[in-house]
Amino acid sequence: MHLTSPIKLCALLASLVAPNTALAQDIDLTGKISVELNAADPVADSAPQACTLSFFITNGMEHTLDSLVVETVLFDAAGKVDRLTLFDFGALPTARPRVRQFAVPNLACDNIGRILINGVQNCAGGTADNASCGDALLPSSRTNIEVIG
């Protein structure tokens, strides 16, 4: 491939190193629950190490969710299961983005390789149930940590 300008080269490099994400405004979220890992930041002055995971969530379902709790599996950088935990995203109004943060103790952010949303532990609101919320989940990441589900 012949690149004729620095702009094309920068665009190519950005496409190769950027996480595979799409901005929420570029996707039709009707009937979906977008769960984006937006940031992973070390907890300052914590001993032992801890990592704060920040999620950007948008409920595109028909009704406000009174509760959304997901079972997640955190994998280390080598791909080994580190832990299984629950993240309680709380109430999620329809079409109004929310940010939720979770401090994960005894884990350095740079040692998290992947997060698997293993299932929905609790989902309530309107006609929603665990199965419909599980089907509606749309995981993504704006970090170098892959989020799947």
C-alpha positions in Angstrom: 0.0 0.0 0.0 1.4 3.4 -1.0 0.5 6.3 1.4 0.9 9.7 -0.1 0.4 11.9 2.9 1.2 12.0 6.6 -2.6 12.3 7.3 -3.3 9.0 5.6 -0.4 7.4 7.6 -1.8 8.8 10.9 -5.3 7.5 10.0 -3.9 4.1 9.2 -1.8 3.9 12.4 -4.8 5.1 14.5 -7.0 2.4 13.1 -4.5 -0.2 14.0 -3.9 0.8 17.6 -7.3 2.3 18.6 -9.6 -0.1 20.6 -12.4 -1.5 18.5 -15.2 0.9 19.7 -18.0 2.9 18.2 -19.3 6.0 19.7 -22.8 5.6 21.2 -24.2 8.4 19.0 -23.1 6.4 15.9 -25.1 3.3 16.9 -28.9 2.9 17.2 -29.3 1.8 20.8 -33.0 1.1 20.6 -33.6 -2.0 22.7 -30.0 -2.2 23.7 -28.0 -1.4 26.9 -24.6 0.0 25.9 -22.0 -0.8 28.5 -18.7 0.9 27.6 -15.5 0.6 29.7 -14.5 4.2 29.5 -11.4 4.3 31.7 -9.3 2.2 34.0 -7.3 4.3 36.5 -5.0 3.2 39.3 -6.3 4.2 42.8 -3.8 6.8 44.0 -1.9 5.9 47.2 -3.6 2.5 47.6 -1.7 -0.4 49.2 -2.2 -3.0 47.9 -2.8 -1.8 44.3 -6.3 -1.1 43.2 -7.9 -0.1 39.9 -11.0 2.0 39.3 -13.0 0.9 36.3 -15.3 3.6 34.9 -18.3 2.5 32.8 -20.4 4.7 30.5 -23.9 3.1 30.3 -26.8 4.1 28.1 -30.2 2.3 28.5 -31.9 2.2 25.1 -34.7 -0.1 26.3 -38.3 1.0 26.4 -38.4 1.4 30.2 -36.3 2.8 33.0 -34.3 0.0 34.6 -34.7 0.0 38.4 -31.7 -2.3 38.8 -29.0 -3.8 36.6 -26.4 -6.1 38.2 -24.0 -8.0 35.9 -21.7 -10.9 36.7 -18.2 -10.1 35.3 -15.1 -12.1 35.0 -11.8 -10.2 35.1 -8.9 -11.8 33.2 -5.3 -10.9 33.7 -2.9 -9.8 31.0 -1.9 -13.4 30.3 -5.6 -14.5 29.8 -6.0 -16.3 33.1 -9.1 -15.7 35.2 -8.3 -13.4 38.0 -11.7 -13.1 39.6 -15.5 -13.3 39.2 -17.4 -10.4 40.6 -20.7 -8.5 40.4 -21.0 -4.9 39.2 -24.2 -3.1 40.3 -25.0 -0.4 37.8 -28.1 0.6 39.8 -31.0 2.4 38.2 -30.7 3.4 34.6 -33.2 5.9 33.1 -34.1 5.4 29.4 -31.9 7.3 26.9 -30.0 9.1 29.7 -26.3 8.1 29.9 -24.8 7.3 33.3 -21.3 6.7 34.6 -20.6 4.1 37.2 -17.3 3.4 38.9 -16.0 0.3 40.6 -12.7 0.1 42.6 -11.2 -3.3 42.2 -8.9 -4.1 45.0 -5.6 -6.1 44.8 -5.4 -5.6 41.0 -3.2 -3.2 39.0 -5.0 -1.7 36.0 -2.2 -2.7 33.6 -2.7 -6.4 34.6 -6.3 -6.5 33.4 -6.4 -8.0 29.9 -10.1 -8.6 29.3 -13.4 -8.3 31.0 -16.2 -10.8 30.2 -19.8 -9.9 31.0 -20.7 -13.4 32.0 -24.4 -12.8 32.5 -27.1 -10.7 34.2 -27.6 -11.4 37.9 -30.5 -9.0 38.3 -32.4 -6.8 35.9 -35.7 -5.1 36.8 -37.9 -2.4 35.5 -40.9 -2.2 33.1 -41.1 -5.5 31.3 -37.3 -6.2 31.6 -36.0 -9.4 33.1 -32.6 -11.0 33.4 -32.9 -12.8 30.0 -34.1 -9.7 28.0 -31.4 -7.5 29.6 -28.7 -10.1 28.9 -29.8 -10.2 25.2 -29.7 -6.3 25.1 -26.2 -5.9 26.4 -23.8 -4.2 24.0 -20.3 -4.2 25.5 -17.5 -2.1 24.3 -14.3 -0.5 25.5 -12.6 2.8 25.0 -9.4 1.4 26.7 -6.9 -1.2 25.8 -8.9 -3.7 28.0 -11.2 -5.8 25.8 -14.8 -6.1 27.0 -16.9 -9.0 25.7 -20.2 -10.5 26.6 
